[in-house]
Amino acid sequence: MVDFSRLAYVDLETTGGKPTRDSITEIAIVQTLDGVVTNKWQSLVCPDTYIPLMIQKLTDITPEMVADAPNIDELIPTIIEMFEGHVVVAHNARFDVSFLRNAFKQYGVEFKYPVVCTVKLSRKMYPQFKVHNLDSIIKRFDLSCDARHRAMGDTAALPQLVSRMIDDCNAENVFSCHAITAKTF
């Protein structure tokens, strides 16, 4: 049985959309216990590759900003510590988890955490809406997001979304939804 009292919300910024070719440039994790934020952590990540100009414009993350940042291998122990005993929650989890699985694999450890995808949750809880991207959800529910397309800004919006879902549909309905998986993405 999965314990949903301890959640670790995560968001990544990357150099592109393919986890076996592209690299992580930023990560943020927000831990909650029974819906209350208990810890926040973020780090820029040196991608050891070029950041395309389109991505720089979208995220405002430049090569200069990440030049002296740790690489993902240096951050894996912290990420493992932050995920341990938590359900991992991400918006479009397939994207974030695929990058994390790849990074964990290269580090020599298995990504073994249960995952909740807030896109899938949103589709289940609010089928009346056609669009479930983060921009639409932030606007629809008037969520706070200090820095869109930055890891902590996007991550910080997710506990608000889950709280809203729980208010609208109660926790049992939210977490009994089929948006929960431990399978490989």
C-alpha positions, 0 to 999 in steps of 0.5 A: 500500500502506498503512503500518500502522506509524504510527497516529493514534488519535482520539476526539471529543466533540460536542454531538450526533450530526449533523456538519452540525448539531452541533459538536466539543467535545473532540478527542484524538489518540494517535500510535503507531509500531510499537505504541509511543505516541510522542505524545499531544495533546488540546484542548477545542474551543469549539463556538460552540453550546449543549451539551445538558444530556444531553451535559454529563452524559455528558461532564462538558464544560460551556459554561464549560469550552469558552468560552475554548477554540479553535474547530475551525478553529484546531485543524485545522493541528495535526490535519493535522500529527498525521494526516500519514503516519499511518493514522487509527484511531477507534472507530465511525470513521463518527462521528468521521470524519464530524465531521472531514470536515465540519470540514476541508471548512469549513476548505477542505481535504480529509480524505485519510487512510486510516481503520481502524474498531475497531468493524469490526475488533472485529466481524471479529476477535471474531464470537462477541461480539454487542456491540462498543461501547467500554464492552463492549470495555473491560470484555471485555478489561480495558482501561485507561480513565481517563475514559470519554466524554472524548476522551483517555480513550477514545482511550487505550483504542484502542492497547490494543485494537489491541495485544490484537487483534494478540496474539490474531490477529497484525498481518497478520490484523488489518490485512488485515481489510476494516475499512480504508477511505479512502472517504467515510463 
